[in-house]
Every structure is written in C-alpha cells, then in structure tokens.
Amino acid sequence: MVGEESSQQLHVDTFLVASGRPERSPGASVNVPVELTSTYAADGAVNYARVGNPTWNAFEEALGGLEGGLALVHASGMGAISAALSLVPPGGTVVAPDTTYNGTGDLLAAHEEAGGTVVRVHATDTSGFLAALESADLLWLESPTNPLMDVTELDVVLARSRELGVTSVVDNTLSTPLLCRPLSLGADVVVHSVTKYLSGHSDVVLGATVVAETERGRGIGDRLRRHRTLHGAIAGPMEVYLALRGLRTLSVRFERASASAAELARRLADHPSVERVRYPGAGAILSIDVAGDQAAAERVCAATQVWLHSTSLGGVESQVERRRRHPSESCEVPVSLLRLSVGIEHVEDLWADLDQALRTA
C-alpha cells in the first residue's frame, strides 16, 4: 500500500487519489483487486473472510488516513452505528441530541426498552451536554444533526467528555472528513454511512467506524472489530471496491455540491413559499420549512423533475424528502420540513426545478 509517511504530506485531494493503492512496481495493477473468496489457506494472516479481506484493507487504509485514525468497514451505516452503540454497558446511560438520524433514534429507543437510559439534549445546548456528561457512559453526537441541521460545539463537549472518561462517538456522515475530523477534537469513535458521500453514487450500502491511533483507541477498535466479526455484519468485497472508487472523487464532488447548496440556501431565504432555511453555512445538505402544511411539502416533492424524491443523501443526484413521512422521525422535526441533498448537477437547473415545484405547491 502507499506509504503512510508520504501520504500525510499530501493535500487531501491528492491523498484521496493516492491512498489504498498497491505498491508501485513494473507491471503492477493500479488498483487493489476485488478479492472474491470466503476461504483462505491455513496459517496466513486471515483464516476466514468474516475476519478480513484485502479489498477491505485498501478502503480502510484510505478512510483511516482521511479521518486520521484506524478504520473498519461495516455492512451498512446502521451496522456501524450498532457496533458503536455496543460500547454502552447494559443499563448504561447515553447522552445524545434530541434529534438524530432516525435509525440512531430507533436504536437509542431500543436501549431504553432494554433498561438503559438516554438523556436527550438540544444539539446547541452546550451547558446541557456538559451537565449530562457527569453521569454518562457514552456520548453520541451529530454535527450538524440530521435533518434539523443544528450544530454542536464539538470541541467543548468532546473535551469535557475526554476529561470525564466518557466514551464519545460522532456521526460524521453529513460533514465528511473534508469539513470535520472529530478524532482531532477528542472523539473516541467516528461513524460514517459510507453509502452517502464517501461512496457517492447511490450504488452501495456500507458503513464504517474510525478510532484514534492511541492505546485507548486501539482498545476500542478491538471491541468494534470483535462486534463486527461475531455479529457477522461484514461488507461484500465488491461493494467495498466500489466505495473506494467513489472515494477517489469525494473532494471534487463535495466541493461542487457544497457550492451549489450555499447558493440555493441564499436564494431560498427569500422565496415566498419557504418559511425557514436550515443551513449550517457549509456542506451540501440543507433543510427548508415549506410554507403551509405537510400536504404542501409533499406536493413540492411530487412536482420536482430534476430533484429525485428519495430517502437517501450524498449521491451525485440531488434528492429531496419530507422527513416526517417516516413514523420513526422525531416529533421535533416540523411536518413541512424538506431535507435537500444537493448533488453535482448545474445549480441553475436545480434552482429552476425547485422554484417551480415550490410555486406549484
């Protein structure tokens, strides 16, 4: 693989292209191959494919270098979230934002049903987080939150978590390592839905966890690896290969999408059919509160032709969805809120389509 020492000296754009490659030699392949095997000959580094795969290693090297830690690939984003939440002891206390990705919310509710405690704090309430951490076993953060786009003071909250010895997890799916590297702020674990921006083409379902390259981080990483192996939530090598290929273009995709999102947020702020724009000032996701009720918001989704009405995000195609259409979505999310995942299409086409849909609705 490309040497870590040389990789650390590269700009992130170059690192994305160079990492996770085979060593250069005459006639060597430029790409790590897809290793399609369930079985390995005895006495090697890996004895069974549920434990490891060379294709995984290449992706994990690239993502780990990008986040500044040690990465593990999981079968899905929920697989990664489930592994991270397995760090909570039975009956333990989790401190989390009052609105999170609804899959995370479902797992937190299941933790409560099993006798555990979840203390929910508004994402922007720093003092509330600091107080709740005094009795916490695990801190769960998203910044920005999905889909309200609230921003937490990660540095302050993570610093206190580290002082108290509370295990901390940050879902970095929306920001990506291009905007935020939570391990450098003191987080113990970073979680990604690789399905979204990292792979970027809406063609794989994958997740990942990343831990710091410290004694504490390696210990946590061993627990996450054991969870992945024992629970069998492993990734297919073809999916991981596609994710690594998608990761190569993350920088250019995210730069284009983020520039368009900022421009759309600016224009939507003055739109007569929009009551509120929720945009943290960076990134390619924004949410809007449509003027009117949930039916009006649904009509917007139905009227778009360029924007895809779908439940995912982070692909090259722009996507729109009314999040409260899902029964498990937090009641804190307005019924007329639309989450907009901005893709790489021309911004004027995105604006024209969204504008006509809003005016029609």
Buried (B, 14 or more C-beta within 10 A) or exposed (E): BBEEEEBEEBEEBEBBBBBBBBEEEEEEEEBBEBBEEEEBEEEEEBEEBBBBBBBBBBBBBBBBBBBBBBBBBBBBBBBBBBBBBBBBEEEBBBBBBBBBBBBBBBBBEEBEEEEBBBBBBBBBBBEBBBBBBEEBBBBBBBBBBBBBBBBBBBEBBBBBBBEBEBBBBBBBBBBBBBBBBBBBBBBBBBBBBBBBBBBBBBEBBBBBBBBBBBEEBEEBBEBBBEBBBEBEBBBBBEBBBBBBBBBBBBBEBBBBBBEBBBBBBEBBEEBEBBBBBBBBEBBBBBBBBBBBEBEBBBBBBEBBEBBBBBEBBBBBBBBBBBBBEEEEBBEEBBBBBBBBBBBBBEBEBBBEBBBBBBEEB
